[in-house]
């Protein structure tokens, strides 16, 4: 179900981005032109260049809040999907923390 919702949301967002880039009049001149295309493409290009020149070297991604031992014990010891197992560990960790 979440795949369908995510796909629909991304498709609608892509549609709105394209729609927002059209000019407001049929035959635009320099005064009535919508420069959202230029600004949007410029931001995307600058972001990609910044990522590949600097942040790709230093980005490590999100850190797990589970200990390696607890994670492996839970994955190996409980039947069911891995998402259910991780949810179980997280809920028990939160319950222990706030108990």
N, C-alpha and C positions, 0 to 999 in steps of 0.2 A: 504494500500500500504506500509506503513512504517513497518508493522509487517513482510511482506515478505522480505523487504530489510534487516531488523534487523536479521531475521532468516538466510538469506543467508550469511550475513556478519559473524555471529557467527559460522555457520557451516564451512565456509571457513577458519576462524581463527583457529577453532579446528583442522581441517584437516592439516593446515600448522604447528601447534604446534606438532602434531604427526609426521608429515613428517620431521621436523627439528631434531627430536630425534633419527632418524635412523643413524647408523654408515655409513661412506663413503665407506667402503669396505665390501665385502660379508662375510668374516670370520675375524672379527676384533680381534686384540690382545690389550694389554694394551696401546700400543703406538698409534694405529689407532682408538681406541674406541672414540665415540662421547659422551662426558660426559654432554651433554645438559640435558639429562633425570635426572641425579643426581642433577644438579644445579637447574633445574626447579622445581622438586619435593621438594627439600630443601627449596627453597624460598616460595613455597605454604604452606608447613608445618609450617615454621617459621611465616609466615603471619597469618595463622589461629590461631596458639597458641598465638601470640601477641594480636590478636583481642579479643579472648575469655578470656585472662588473664587480660588485661588492658583496652583496648579501648571500649569494650562493656559497661563498667560501665559509661564512660564519653562521648560517642558519642551521640550528640543530633540531628544530621541531619541538613539539610538546613533550614534556617530561611526565612519566607515569608517577602516580601517587601510591602505587602498590609496591610492596617489597617483592623482590624476585622470588623468594622462597614461598611466600603466601600465594603469589600468582601461579607458580608452577604446581603447588599442592592442590589448589582449587581446580585448575584445568585438568590435571591428571586424576583427581579423586572424585569428581562429581560428574554424573552423566547429564546429558542435555547439550544444548547449543552453547558455544563459548560466550555469546552475549549474555545468556541467562546466568552463566557461572560468574562472569565479571560483575554483573548487576548484584549477585548475591554477595560477592566479596565487598563491593563498594557499600552496600547497605549495611553489612555487618561492621565494616570499618567505621562508618558514620555512627552506628548505634553504640559501638564501643567508645568512640571519641566523646560522645555527648552523654554517656551514661553516668 
